[in-house]
Amino acid sequence: MDQQDQSYMFASLTRPHSEQLLQGLQLLRQDHELCDIVLRVGDAKIHAHKVVLASISPYFKAMFTGNLSEKETSEVEFQCIDETALQAIVEYAYTGTVFISQETVESLLPAANLLQVKLVLKECCSFLESQLDAGNCIGISRFAETYGCHDLCLAATKFICENFEEVCQTEEFFELTRAELDEIVSNDCLKVVTEETVFYALESWIKYDVTERQQHLAQLLHCVRLPLLSVKFLTRLYEANHLIRDDHACKHLLNEALKYHFMPEHRLSYQTVLSARPRCAPKVLLAVGGKAGLFATLESMEMYFPQTDSWIGLAPLSVPRYEFGVAVLDHKVYVVGGIATHMRQGISYRRHESTVESWDPESNTWSSVERMAECRSTLGVVVLAGELYALGGYDGQYYLQSVEKYVPKLKEWQPVAPMTKSRSCFATAVLDGMVYAIGGYGPAHMNSVERYDPSKDAWEMVAPMADKRINFGVGVMLGFIFVVGGHNGVSHLSSIERYDPHQNQWTACRPMNEPRTGEFMSYLETPSVQYFVDNNCDYCIWKMLTDACNWINVTVASLSHRRGLCHRGQLPLCGGRSLRVILPEHCPAL
């Protein structure tokens, strides 16, 4: 190598140089050397260098370089900044560090905001976000809004929505202004199990100062999704709550909500859809067990996140099984019956099951539940009034019409009046407190429909579908039952029908683009979204447009196997490999 090439080098000393520079400036400040500005707050005086303050604060830069009188002065007095906060910001200018605590942040953040010290302001916001709890989130939200901290305000609002049931019991909640309360309870992302929680929160807020706040009741009731309340609750509300009973506007709102239940022809109006839209909650689908190909039975479970179009694996079932029922009750997933694969002396065999197991999402574990009285596969499973119903199915020899229900409080299965007909491969739905058993096979393909009234423990036949169907999708939206696709014993179906319980009538809707069998649907918590699964089509997601029942194919992350699914908190799905979406907010009949 040429000697001349080694005669120079470039040394990068940025970090040690920066540290040395800051340390040197700090020593000069502490010794009051070369200081050209004194910041005065009350009786306190803080010595500093204009160039240092201007380098970290646009506020100081404008003060010392503009046409302000402070440009030539050697002392500046501050009237509206806390002494400790100003001292902390000056220390930050010379050290790059700042101490933030619950005691200092309330004065430090406004000072950083006024002086436009963005990094300190950002750290103050991050600190407050880390301190959010049910008792302070409303106060932090106000604080953030006052000083224009947009991200912190969003974080506080999100916390309020996600923890509303705790927040609405705090002192901060009761001290909300009417406008602040209106904004919170109008939020689509308020996370509540039922809309009753929102009403009770408003009622508690009004009773906190009933004389002053009673006048706001009708306006606040507009924020409650009243159509989502049950008829029983609405009726009891009218009878027992004198605040509502004595207010004409409140009575009108309750009457409109009752019309939603008793006059379904008005449900598809724009205003009604808005007031009846469910609030958002975490939307996930669980894919449970099922089959991989013709012979392999699965025990694995996966969770699908629609927001990110991704799947994750979860704890497996205790045994591989398929053709079971699945539903969600009390925040747990129940897998009921089906056909399970067992091993005996190294030889596998399949058996129709009466066993039941439940999955706890908090611990990601499965637990055994009391057995049913009968073995059932291809059964129907629904949840009604906090109880789990198992309907019909096939026990390996006979098609069943028997029904039993699981009572969690008693941890036992109880017999229920049997269906009028034996059914397997059928669909079930719950609407207006009634259980519907739709179509199926037993031992012929059926289009018949029957309905169970729990108050009478009795079944009655209702209007049949136009088509016989097995292995089809069913969903409940806006007070109607939708059935989709399936097989009629001769061919696969693309048809869709809608049942109106008040008219006891099925109406044909615009069909799918192609016939589908093995589709099972789940109503998400968005206003009208249906996810469903197809046994025969891979890697596709479908949606129905809200205005014309047009079907669109959309890409989605695929399941790893054909399997049963359920939507956490809503209707079960079962079978298939691909996902589709249906959005029939307005589904015109043909």
Secondary structure, DSSP 8 states (H G I E B T S, - for coil): --GGGGS------HHHHHHHHHHHHHHHHHTT-S--EEEEETTEEEEE-HHHHHHH-HHHHHHHHSSSGGGT-SEEE-SSS-HHHHHHHHHHHHHS-----TTTHHHHHHHHHHHT-HHHHHHHHHHHHHT--TTTHHHHHHHHHHTT-HHHHHHHHHHHHHTHHHHTTSHHHHT--HHHHHHHHT-TT---SSTHHHHHHHHHHHHHTHHHHGGGHHHHHTTS-GGGS-HHHHHHHHHH-HHHHT-HHHHHHHHHHHHHHH-GGGTTSHHHHHHH--------EEEES-EETTTEE---EEEEETTTTEEEEE---SS-EES-EEEEETTEEEEE--EEEEEETTEEEEEE---EEEEETTTTEEEEE---SS--BS-EEEEETTEEEEEEEE-SS-EEEEEEEEETTTTEEEEE---SS--BS-EEEEETTEEEEEEEESSSEEEEEEEEETTTTEEEEE---SS--BS-EEEEETTEEEEE--B-SSSBB--EEEEETTTTEEEEE---SS-B-S-EEEE-SSTT-EEEEESS--S-EEEE-TTT--EEEE-----SS--EEEETTS-EE-S-SEEEEE--SS--B-
